[in-house]
Amino acid sequence: MLTTELADYCLMKVLALSSSPRKDGNSRLLAEVVLAGAASRGYEVDIVDLSDVVTTPLRDCRTCRRADGRCSIDDEYESLLRDKVVRADALVFATPLYWYGVAGQLKIFIDRIFCYTTADHPNSDEIKACLMHKRIAVAISSEENYPGASLGVIAQLQELARYLRHEFVGVVHGVANSRGEISQDTVALDQAYLLGARLFDCTVTDYRLDSIRSGVVWPRIQATGLVGEARQARDSAAWLPTEAQVAVDNTVNR
């Protein structure tokens, strides 16, 4: 029988957000390999194509909000945020390299977080608590293999992770252009699989001069402790439907 700690560990949820407009794009395929690695450890995995659910960029919230403070943009962003993103213990951001930055859909997804975390939103405190303390991985595909090409993307997502108090686990950068060409970058595929398999295993450190250090680089990780604060926040958030209600909603919407 599984101990409670190990059972919780196996139930870790990993969500990939694919921002490529191509459903069979190279960055999406790379994200699928990351998820395969995560699934090999027993984690629950899912992937969402942002182009299907996020259709409108951020507007001026001062004029766009409803009277009760909620976002008035009528697409599936809020459902994605509420039912999938905040419930995930780890997020995989998948993007092709567009003009040395992230794809537009991912930028829109990030921008619109503002609507739900500013004080004007009636549930902003709950939402902020639910959004924090996740593990983050990034999957990038590009035609260029020049190491500096992806630095802008990595820097932006590292700072996003820092701001939201996520743990930035790693990046896999595959080289491909034509559809499906990523399958030839076997090094990147191997790295992607390992990244997914180690999402909750590897140590993430970000030291300062006065940081207290044990001197042990590979301590035993208490997996359930990594995201415990976020899970507690989700359990107590009135803004979120119950897991059972989400399951019902998903069944009805199929």
VOLO-51564 format. One line per 10 residues: their letters; for each residue x, y, z of N, C-alpha, C. Coordinates in Angstrom, 3 decimals, padded with zeros to 6 digits. Layout:
! residues N
a) X:Y:Z:X:Y:Z:X:Y:Z | ...;
***
This chain:
! residues 254
mltteladyc) 000.850:-001.199:000.000:000.000:000.000:000.000:000.882:001.245:000.000 | 000.509:002.260:-000.768:001.274:003.491:-000.826:001.095:004.290:000.456 | 002.178:004.874:000.948:002.046:005.822:002.039:001.335:007.055:001.512 | 000.781:007.861:002.440:000.083:009.077:002.012:001.010:009.995:001.233 | 002.268:010.137:001.717:003.223:011.020:001.048:003.514:010.541:-000.358 | 003.745:009.243:-000.530:004.063:008.715:-001.850:002.855:008.785:-002.764 | 001.666:008.550:-002.216:000.450:008.631:-003.031:000.257:010.047:-003.559 | 000.476:011.042:-002.684:000.379:012.433:-003.128:001.411:012.741:-004.197 | 002.606:012.195:-004.034:003.691:012.402:-004.986:003.300:011.887:-006.364 | 002.678:010.698:-006.393:002.289:010.106:-007.676:001.154:010.875:-008.338;
lmkvlalsss) 000.409:011.643:-007.540:-000.726:012.378:-008.080:-000.359:013.793:-008.523 | 000.931:014.094:-008.563:001.361:015.395:-009.054:000.807:015.632:-010.460 | 000.338:016.850:-010.706:-000.269:017.190:-011.988:000.664:018.090:-012.784 | 000.906:017.716:-014.029:001.789:018.469:-014.914:000.974:018.935:-016.114 | 000.943:020.236:-016.340:000.180:020.812:-017.449:001.130:021.506:-018.407 | 001.048:021.149:-019.677:001.816:021.826:-020.721:000.917:022.827:-021.429 | 001.422:024.032:-021.617:000.722:025.077:-022.363:001.467:025.279:-023.675 | 000.863:024.824:-024.763:001.484:024.916:-026.075:001.020:026.192:-026.765 | 001.985:027.021:-027.168:001.621:028.305:-027.764:001.799:028.347:-029.267 | 002.205:027.246:-029.871:002.344:027.218:-031.322:000.972:027.232:-031.981;
prkdgnsrll) 000.790:028.009:-033.059:-000.476:027.952:-033.784:-000.660:026.640:-034.542 | 000.425:025.868:-034.669:000.352:024.568:-035.338:000.123:023.474:-034.291 | -000.927:022.691:-034.479:-001.230:021.638:-033.517:-000.182:020.535:-033.536 | 000.516:020.384:-034.642:001.588:019.393:-034.717:002.938:020.087:-034.875 | 003.046:021.280:-034.287:004.284:022.036:-034.366:005.395:021.395:-033.555 | 006.608:021.793:-033.828:007.772:021.166:-033.205:007.842:021.418:-031.700 | 007.493:022.618:-031.265:007.541:022.888:-029.824:006.488:022.076:-029.082 | 005.319:021.881:-029.732:004.292:021.055:-029.091:004.757:019.609:-028.984 | 005.374:019.106:-030.033:005.881:017.737:-029.994:006.951:017.581:-028.920 | 007.770:018.604:-028.761:008.789:018.567:-027.717:008.136:018.548:-026.333;
aevvlagaas) 007.072:019.327:-026.169:006.343:019.330:-024.895:005.719:017.968:-024.613 | 005.242:017.305:-025.654:004.654:015.981:-025.465:005.689:014.989:-024.939 | 006.935:015.156:-025.362:007.995:014.273:-024.868:008.292:014.591:-023.402 | 008.275:015.868:-023.039:008.427:016.223:-021.626:007.326:015.558:-020.802 | 006.097:015.612:-021.297:004.980:014.992:-020.586:005.130:013.477:-020.523 | 005.675:012.875:-021.575:005.903:011.426:-021.551:006.873:011.067:-020.437 | 007.910:011.895:-020.270:008.841:011.658:-019.175:008.159:011.790:-017.828 | 007.294:012.794:-017.684:006.557:012.966:-016.432:005.608:011.798:-016.178 | 004.929:011.343:-017.236:003.997:010.219:-017.099:004.715:008.939:-016.694 | 005.984:008.812:-017.099:006.750:007.617:-016.749:006.971:007.513:-015.246;
rgyevdivdl) 006.819:008.641:-014.528:006.971:008.642:-013.085:005.629:008.555:-012.374 | 004.576:008.390:-013.137:003.255:008.252:-012.539:002.507:009.549:-012.345 | 003.037:010.659:-012.869:002.358:011.930:-012.709:001.195:012.043:-013.698 | 000.198:012.812:-013.328:-000.940:013.079:-014.205:-000.562:014.199:-015.169 | -000.742:013.992:-016.468:-000.285:014.975:-017.450:-001.430:015.428:-018.347 | -001.293:016.649:-018.842:-002.306:017.218:-019.733:-001.620:018.291:-020.583 | -002.193:018.568:-021.741:-001.661:019.618:-022.612:-002.818:020.428:-023.177 | -002.610:021.740:-023.273:-003.625:022.653:-023.797:-002.996:023.471:-024.913 | -003.700:023.597:-026.027:-003.287:024.483:-027.112:-003.878:025.862:-026.842 | -003.033:026.823:-026.529:-003.521:028.141:-026.142:-004.329:028.802:-027.248;
sdvvttplrd) -004.031:028.476:-028.498:-004.778:029.093:-029.595:-006.244:028.676:-029.595 | -006.569:027.592:-028.912:-007.956:027.138:-028.839:-008.764:027.893:-027.791 | -008.098:028.411:-026.773:-008.841:028.941:-025.625:-008.572:030.419:-025.335 | -007.436:030.934:-025.797:-007.098:032.335:-025.538:-007.158:033.080:-026.861 | -008.212:033.837:-027.059:-008.460:034.430:-028.371:-008.262:035.945:-028.410 | -008.130:036.572:-027.250:-008.109:038.034:-027.203:-006.981:038.515:-026.307 | -006.221:039.526:-026.737:-005.149:040.055:-025.883:-005.690:040.867:-024.720 | -004.805:041.216:-023.823:-005.154:042.058:-022.683:-005.664:043.410:-023.162 | -006.718:043.882:-022.516:-007.253:045.211:-022.804:-006.941:046.147:-021.628 | -007.506:047.343:-021.673:-007.369:048.281:-020.564:-008.347:047.878:-019.473;
crtcrradgr) -007.847:047.268:-018.409:-008.728:046.750:-017.359:-009.563:047.846:-016.707 | -009.092:049.080:-016.756:-009.842:050.170:-016.118:-011.172:050.423:-016.805 | -011.244:050.108:-018.095:-012.482:050.339:-018.840:-013.162:049.038:-019.247 | -012.467:047.937:-019.106:-012.950:046.669:-019.642:-013.628:045.795:-018.591 | -013.310:046.000:-017.316:-013.855:045.128:-016.278:-015.366:045.249:-016.172 | -015.978:044.157:-015.717:-017.396:044.217:-015.389:-017.595:044.984:-014.089 | -018.837:045.259:-013.766:-019.131:046.044:-012.565:-018.638:045.356:-011.296 | -018.606:044.015:-011.304:-018.169:043.295:-010.106:-016.656:043.086:-010.069 | -015.932:043.647:-011.047:-014.487:043.552:-011.060:-013.934:042.406:-011.881 | -014.796:041.556:-012.387:-014.326:040.406:-013.150:-013.984:040.797:-014.585;
csiddeyesl) -013.170:039.947:-015.215:-012.772:040.199:-016.597:-013.967:040.019:-017.530 | -014.107:040.921:-018.489:-015.251:040.866:-019.402:-014.925:040.183:-020.728 | -013.664:039.795:-020.934:-013.303:039.156:-022.201:-013.963:037.780:-022.264 | -014.691:037.549:-023.309:-015.520:036.345:-023.410:-014.803:035.254:-024.213 | -013.834:034.620:-023.576:-013.228:033.437:-024.162:-013.022:032.430:-023.033 | -012.188:031.446:-023.232:-012.064:030.377:-022.233:-010.861:030.553:-021.315 | -010.318:031.763:-021.266:-009.139:031.997:-020.437:-009.413:031.696:-018.963 | -010.504:032.215:-018.438:-010.776:032.013:-017.007:-010.956:030.536:-016.675 | -011.627:029.802:-017.556:-011.790:028.357:-017.325:-010.439:027.656:-017.329 | -009.564:028.044:-018.252:-008.230:027.464:-018.295:-007.475:027.754:-017.001;
lrdkvvrada) -007.528:028.993:-016.567:-006.823:029.389:-015.351:-007.376:028.645:-014.137 | -008.690:028.626:-014.019:-009.354:028.064:-012.832:-009.301:026.543:-012.795 | -009.575:025.905:-013.926:-009.752:024.455:-013.928:-008.472:023.678:-014.184 | -007.473:024.332:-014.786:-006.264:023.591:-015.142:-004.981:024.208:-014.576 | -004.770:025.493:-014.828:-003.480:026.095:-014.477:-003.255:026.089:-012.966 | -004.213:026.612:-012.202:-003.977:026.696:-010.761:-003.976:025.318:-010.103 | -004.562:024.337:-010.746:-004.591:022.985:-010.185:-003.323:022.195:-010.495 | -002.517:022.698:-011.402:-001.291:021.987:-011.765:-000.203:022.234:-010.728 | 000.602:021.214:-010.496:001.762:021.344:-009.615:003.003:021.744:-010.405 | 002.985:021.510:-011.708:004.081:021.913:-012.586:003.508:022.361:-013.918;
lvfatplywy) 004.151:023.368:-014.505:003.749:023.878:-015.813:004.908:023.729:-016.784 | 004.572:023.336:-018.010:005.552:023.274:-019.094:005.146:024.321:-020.129 | 005.946:025.355:-020.280:005.684:026.374:-021.294:006.372:025.944:-022.585 | 005.583:025.723:-023.630:006.123:025.283:-024.917:005.914:026.394:-025.938 | 006.994:026.801:-026.605:006.881:027.891:-027.567:007.883:027.736:-028.699 | 007.456:028.039:-029.913:008.445:028.230:-030.976:009.131:029.576:-030.752 | 010.298:029.741:-031.310:011.018:031.001:-031.185:010.550:031.934:-032.293 | 009.831:032.987:-031.929:009.331:033.967:-032.887:010.030:035.303:-032.639 | 010.829:035.746:-033.586:011.546:037.008:-033.450:012.296:037.075:-032.115 | 012.868:035.947:-031.756:013.708:035.832:-030.559:012.931:036.072:-029.267;
gvagqlkifi) 011.633:035.775:-029.333:010.782:035.862:-028.151:009.771:034.732:-028.153 | 008.872:034.759:-027.191:007.848:033.723:-027.109:006.778:033.969:-028.170 | 006.042:032.931:-028.504:004.913:033.067:-029.430:003.840:033.959:-028.812 | 003.077:034.613:-029.672:002.087:035.578:-029.213:001.088:035.020:-028.229 | 000.629:033.791:-028.425:-000.398:033.242:-027.543:000.123:033.073:-026.118 | 001.384:032.710:-025.981:001.941:032.578:-024.632:002.080:033.946:-023.976 | 002.493:034.938:-024.760:002.590:036.299:-024.207:001.230:036.797:-023.753 | 000.190:036.518:-024.538:-001.159:036.925:-024.140:-001.576:036.208:-022.864 | -001.287:034.906:-022.779:-001.625:034.162:-021.566:-000.969:034.806:-020.337 | 000.301:035.137:-020.453:001.016:035.735:-019.328:000.449:037.120:-019.005;
drifcyttad) 000.238:037.939:-020.034:-000.270:039.296:-019.819:-001.596:039.282:-019.071 | -002.460:038.360:-019.429:-003.812:038.389:-018.863:-003.885:037.862:-017.430 | -002.803:037.305:-016.931:-002.768:036.969:-015.507:-003.026:038.220:-014.671 | -002.586:039.359:-015.196:-002.753:040.633:-014.481:-004.205:040.877:-014.094 | -005.134:040.566:-014.985:-006.557:040.825:-014.730:-007.052:040.140:-013.468 | -006.463:038.990:-013.168:-006.961:038.155:-012.072:-006.181:038.334:-010.783 | -005.048:039.021:-010.835:-004.233:039.184:-009.638:-004.246:040.607:-009.088 | -004.733:041.562:-009.871:-004.828:042.924:-009.363:-005.955:043.021:-008.338 | -005.852:043.981:-007.440:-006.805:044.090:-006.326:-008.235:044.332:-006.786 | -008.425:044.795:-008.015:-009.781:045.065:-008.509:-010.600:043.795:-008.685;
hpnsdeikac) -009.929:042.651:-008.873:-010.665:041.401:-009.050:-011.151:040.906:-007.687 | -012.402:040.475:-007.578:-012.948:040.098:-006.263:-012.268:038.896:-005.616 | -011.599:038.057:-006.394:-010.950:036.870:-005.841:-009.434:036.921:-005.986 | -008.877:038.119:-006.081:-007.454:038.244:-006.410:-006.553:037.572:-005.379 | -006.872:037.669:-004.100:-006.006:037.073:-003.076:-005.962:035.555:-003.208 | -007.117:034.935:-003.431:-007.169:033.485:-003.617:-006.419:033.070:-004.874 | -006.627:033.813:-005.939:-006.002:033.462:-007.212:-004.485:033.565:-007.105 | -003.984:034.620:-006.476:-002.543:034.775:-006.322:-001.954:033.614:-005.525 | -002.633:033.219:-004.454:-002.129:032.111:-003.642:-002.100:030.810:-004.437 | -003.100:030.616:-005.288:-003.184:029.382:-006.080:-002.190:029.355:-007.233;
lmhkriavai) -001.781:030.519:-007.704:-000.877:030.586:-008.845:000.579:030.331:-008.461 | 000.922:030.507:-007.206:002.326:030.463:-006.804:002.798:029.042:-006.476 | 004.120:028.915:-006.331:004.775:027.701:-005.818:004.556:026.476:-006.704 | 004.789:026.633:-007.985:004.761:025.507:-008.908:006.175:025.231:-009.408 | 006.338:024.139:-010.111:007.602:023.863:-010.789:007.427:024.163:-012.275 | 008.460:024.726:-012.891:008.364:025.231:-014.256:009.424:024.584:-015.133 | 009.002:024.159:-016.331:009.926:023.703:-017.367:009.562:024.427:-018.657 | 010.546:024.575:-019.538:010.332:025.299:-020.785:010.822:024.455:-021.953 | 010.009:024.375:-023.001:010.374:023.663:-024.228:010.339:024.662:-025.383 | 011.476:024.836:-026.046:011.612:025.817:-027.127:012.061:025.097:-028.397;
sseenypgas) 011.469:025.468:-029.516:011.961:024.979:-030.802:012.314:026.180:-031.669 | 013.398:026.043:-032.433:013.788:027.123:-033.327:014.603:026.559:-034.479 | 014.636:027.309:-035.570:015.441:026.912:-036.719:016.925:027.096:-036.429 | 017.243:028.114:-035.638:018.640:028.412:-035.320:019.120:027.599:-034.123 | 020.368:027.195:-034.158:020.944:026.560:-032.982:021.943:027.479:-032.278 | 022.028:028.721:-032.711:022.875:029.709:-032.048:022.441:029.820:-030.587 | 023.338:029.627:-029.610:022.936:029.593:-028.199:022.247:030.860:-027.714 | 022.612:032.017:-028.290:022.014:033.262:-027.835:020.599:033.481:-028.318 | 020.144:032.686:-029.291:018.827:032.932:-029.887:017.701:032.827:-028.870 | 017.818:031.914:-027.932:016.719:031.674:-026.989:016.895:032.381:-025.653;
lgviaqlqel) 017.950:033.181:-025.513:018.223:033.793:-024.212:017.104:034.733:-023.768 | 016.495:035.447:-024.713:015.406:036.351:-024.353:014.214:035.612:-023.785 | 013.865:034.482:-024.400:012.750:033.669:-023.917:013.049:033.137:-022.517 | 014.244:032.588:-022.350:014.606:032.002:-021.061:014.605:033.062:-019.970 | 015.164:034.232:-020.274:015.216:035.306:-019.277:013.812:035.734:-018.867 | 012.900:035.880:-019.838:011.541:036.306:-019.507:010.844:035.292:-018.613 | 010.966:034.014:-018.952:010.243:032.995:-018.195:010.907:032.730:-016.847 | 012.210:032.925:-016.748:012.864:032.840:-015.442:012.350:033.942:-014.516 | 012.210:035.148:-015.048:011.722:036.246:-014.221:010.253:036.053:-013.848 | 009.462:035.502:-014.765:008.075:035.169:-014.440:008.048:034.167:-013.283;
arylrhefvg) 008.900:033.147:-013.368:008.958:032.136:-012.309:009.381:032.765:-010.986 | 010.362:033.641:-011.020:010.801:034.309:-009.792:009.676:035.126:-009.186 | 008.959:035.860:-010.024:007.890:036.741:-009.549:006.756:035.943:-008.905 | 006.449:034.792:-009.481:005.359:033.955:-008.963:005.850:032.916:-007.953 | 007.111:033.014:-007.567:007.717:032.087:-006.599:007.637:030.633:-007.063 | 007.814:030.442:-008.361:007.931:029.097:-008.908:009.380:028.625:-008.803 | 009.568:027.336:-008.982:010.906:026.777:-009.069:011.179:026.428:-010.526 | 012.163:027.098:-011.103:012.484:026.952:-012.519:013.401:025.745:-012.682 | 012.849:024.643:-013.181:013.581:023.376:-013.210:014.560:023.306:-014.372 | 014.129:023.711:-015.573:015.050:023.612:-016.693:014.421:023.943:-018.029;
vvhgvansrg) 015.281:023.949:-019.052:014.894:024.301:-020.416:015.410:023.233:-021.368 | 014.598:022.880:-022.351:015.075:022.052:-023.449:014.852:022.841:-024.738 | 015.887:022.926:-025.562:015.830:023.701:-026.798:016.114:022.757:-027.961 | 015.079:022.495:-028.761:015.230:021.645:-029.930:015.379:022.468:-031.194 | 016.127:021.936:-032.145:016.371:022.643:-033.403:015.547:021.991:-034.504 | 014.619:022.757:-035.076:013.725:022.230:-036.117:012.998:023.388:-036.777 | 012.556:023.174:-037.994:011.791:024.189:-038.704:010.593:023.560:-039.403 | 010.848:022.639:-040.333:009.743:021.974:-041.032:008.924:021.154:-040.043 | 007.676:020.968:-040.387:006.754:020.269:-039.490:007.271:018.868:-039.163 | 007.381:018.571:-037.870:007.800:017.255:-037.424:009.292:017.036:-037.424;
eisqdtvald) 010.038:018.041:-037.829:011.483:017.889:-037.958:012.177:017.681:-036.609 | 011.508:018.032:-035.544:012.089:017.870:-034.217:012.433:016.414:-033.925 | 011.783:015.495:-034.623:012.052:014.075:-034.393:013.489:013.699:-034.733 | 014.159:014.539:-035.521:015.542:014.260:-035.878:016.544:014.791:-034.849 | 016.077:015.636:-033.951:016.955:016.163:-032.909:016.868:015.224:-031.706 | 017.545:014.111:-031.797:017.420:013.069:-030.767:018.016:013.510:-029.435 | 019.002:014.382:-029.468:019.575:014.885:-028.212:018.517:015.680:-027.445 | 017.812:016.582:-028.151:016.773:017.379:-027.510:015.637:016.496:-026.999 | 015.268:015.465:-027.750:014.198:014.572:-027.314:014.589:013.836:-026.038 | 015.821:013.388:-025.972:016.291:012.713:-024.758:016.280:013.676:-023.572;
qayllgarlf) 016.716:014.899:-023.805:016.732:015.904:-022.750:015.316:016.230:-022.284 | 014.383:016.294:-023.243:012.996:016.605:-022.908:012.388:015.514:-022.026 | 012.643:014.285:-022.367:012.100:013.164:-021.583:012.658:013.187:-020.158 | 013.956:013.416:-020.052:014.589:013.456:-018.734:014.081:014.648:-017.917 | 013.864:015.785:-018.576:013.342:016.959:-017.894:011.983:016.654:-017.276 | 011.118:015.968:-018.031:009.812:015.612:-017.499:009.899:014.618:-016.364 | 010.786:013.640:-016.504:010.921:012.607:-015.479:011.460:013.171:-014.172 | 012.243:014.256:-014.248:012.893:014.809:-013.062:012.221:016.082:-012.556 | 011.014:016.374:-013.033:010.368:017.630:-012.668:010.293:017.846:-011.166 | 010.024:016.791:-010.419:009.862:016.931:-008.975:011.024:016.318:-008.201;
dctvtdyrld) 012.044:015.865:-008.908:013.167:015.205:-008.251:014.385:016.113:-008.086 | 014.649:016.956:-009.068:015.900:017.704:-009.041:015.819:018.892:-008.087 | 016.960:019.235:-007.541:017.066:020.366:-006.630:017.151:021.663:-007.428 | 016.392:022.659:-007.008:016.435:023.981:-007.632:017.008:024.960:-006.618 | 018.098:025.601:-006.962:018.741:026.533:-006.041:018.916:027.895:-006.691 | 018.824:028.941:-005.881:019.001:030.320:-006.340:019.582:031.091:-005.157 | 020.886:030.981:-004.967:021.535:031.487:-003.770:021.791:032.989:-003.820 | 021.849:033.593:-002.640:022.349:034.938:-002.423:023.576:034.831:-001.515 | 024.295:035.924:-001.351:025.503:035.893:-000.542:025.219:035.424:000.883 | 024.043:035.819:001.424:023.725:035.477:002.799:022.803:034.264:002.919;
sirsgvvwpr) 022.640:033.499:001.821:021.791:032.313:001.882:022.392:031.283:002.828 | 021.526:030.627:003.607:021.951:029.543:004.473:022.037:028.271:003.638 | 023.193:027.639:003.610:023.417:026.468:002.773:023.843:025.293:003.635 | 023.325:024.140:003.299:023.674:022.945:004.062:025.001:022.349:003.619 | 025.462:022.714:002.430:026.658:022.106:001.883:026.382:020.818:001.130 | 025.122:020.358:001.176:024.718:019.144:000.468:023.983:019.567:-000.787 | 024.504:019.200:-001.947:023.907:019.634:-003.214:022.671:018.813:-003.558 | 022.657:017.554:-003.171:021.549:016.671:-003.510:020.862:016.143:-002.257 | 020.139:017.020:-001.536:019.420:016.534:-000.358:018.232:015.691:-000.773 | 017.727:014.909:000.169:016.517:014.134:-000.111:015.350:015.109:-000.214;
iqatglvgea) 014.661:015.062:-001.325:013.574:016.011:-001.567:012.260:015.443:-001.053 | 011.569:016.223:-000.241:010.214:015.865:000.170:009.278:016.394:-000.902 | 008.880:015.513:-001.807:008.160:015.959:-003.012:006.879:016.690:-002.677 | 006.134:016.189:-001.692:004.850:016.822:-001.409:005.030:018.187:-000.775 | 006.196:018.442:-000.175:006.432:019.739:000.425:006.689:020.829:-000.578 | 007.092:020.480:-001.787:007.431:021.473:-002.801:006.246:022.334:-003.182 | 005.092:021.737:-003.206:003.913:022.471:-003.672:002.817:022.469:-002.618 | 003.194:022.198:-001.384:002.192:022.103:-000.322:001.422:023.383:-000.112 | 002.113:024.527:-000.154:001.419:025.793:000.070:000.382:026.044:-001.009 | 000.733:025.755:-002.252:-000.208:025.973:-003.346:-001.404:025.041:-003.226;
rqardsaawl) -001.163:023.791:-002.841:-002.274:022.848:-002.699:-003.216:023.268:-001.578 | -002.668:023.737:-000.469:-003.512:024.213:000.622:-004.352:025.394:000.180 | -003.737:026.276:-000.604:-004.482:027.430:-001.109:-005.617:026.982:-002.020 | -005.352:025.986:-002.872:-006.402:025.493:-003.772:-007.538:024.865:-002.989 | -007.187:024.119:-001.945:-008.214:023.418:-001.171:-009.158:024.380:-000.467 | -008.664:025.566:-000.124:-009.477:026.511:000.642:-010.057:027.627:-000.221 | -009.825:027.607:-001.525:-010.247:028.710:-002.388:-011.701:028.554:-002.805 | -012.522:029.495:-002.388:-013.933:029.456:-002.772:-014.112:029.712:-004.260 | -013.147:030.398:-004.877:-013.217:030.724:-006.307:-013.176:029.478:-007.161 | -012.560:028.400:-006.656:-012.398:027.187:-007.447:-013.549:026.232:-007.219;
pteaqvavdn) -014.045:025.589:-008.289:-014.991:024.491:-008.109:-014.261:023.288:-007.540 | -014.997:022.350:-006.990:-014.371:021.146:-006.462:-013.858:020.286:-007.609 | -012.960:019.354:-007.288:-012.452:018.427:-008.305:-013.599:017.653:-008.937 | -014.575:017.289:-008.118:-015.718:016.532:-008.645:-016.499:017.360:-009.655 | -016.683:018.677:-009.342:-017.423:019.536:-010.268:-016.675:019.712:-011.569 | -015.330:019.816:-011.498:-014.532:019.918:-012.717:-014.709:018.675:-013.572 | -014.720:017.501:-012.922:-014.901:016.257:-013.664:-016.256:016.216:-014.352 | -017.284:016.687:-013.665:-018.617:016.741:-014.273:-018.647:017.698:-015.451 | -018.066:018.903:-015.247:-018.037:019.902:-016.313:-017.297:019.383:-017.549 | -016.192:018.678:-017.324:-015.413:018.148:-018.444:-016.205:017.104:-019.207;
tvnr) -016.976:016.306:-018.479:-017.792:015.279:-019.119:-018.894:015.910:-019.959 | -019.536:016.946:-019.392:-020.633:017.614:-020.098:-020.127:018.304:-021.362 | -018.916:018.875:-021.283:-018.379:019.670:-022.413:-017.734:018.852:-023.497 | -017.639:017.549:-023.328:-017.013:016.723:-024.358:-017.888:016.637:-025.604;
***
